[in-house]
Amino acid sequence: GDAHGAAHGVEVRERAPEAALLGEHRDHGGPTALVRGGQVPDVVDGVVVADVLQGGSDGFDEVVVAILHNPAKQGTFTVDERVAFIEAQVGDLGNVRVAPFANQLVVDVCAELDAQVLLKGLRGETDFSYEWPMGLMNRHLTGVETLFIPGDPRHEHVSSSLVKEVARFGGDVTGLVSDEVRDALVARLPRP
């Protein structure tokens, strides 16, 4: 595991290679959906993903929360930490698993997983304006459909950059992210 993440009370486990994760779960027998998490926003994923899954996981035999990442870029948290944060938020949903994928388009991950639907959470109108053209492009590229799920209106104003800025200056972000993310964020961000 990652000693840095463990020091902040987050269980960080070594991840199996993506191919092993795919092989273990491929023969589930029913429709699969994919939720994209982990790239943007890397801080509020647990909240946003939980909103999406509360509204969309019941209709699928399996839902995969794909943590898309570029190993050449460094986020606020490691991939393993982000996986652990989201697993803590959605661990009670038996048909949901979280898996990292490096250097891939979301439609390519959908193809690997045989996911017919991409679930997307929308915080508000701005998200819709951004996500709608991407949904159309994903359909054009591979035929995967995008299902938009309205998020909890209490989180409409929450963004990764805003949460990080408030936390960096000592503001309380309780309720905007999970307690584990809040504590790790406060410990990780440099104070001015």
Secondary structure by P-SEA (a helix, b strand, c coil): ccaaaaaacccccccccaaaaaaaccccccbbbbbbcccccccaaaaaaaaaaacccccccbbbbcccccccccccccaaaaaaaaaaaccccccbbbbbbccccaaaaaaaacccbbbbbbccaaaaaaaaaaaaaaaaaccbbbbbbbcccccccccaaaaaaaaaacccccccccaaaaaaaaaccccc
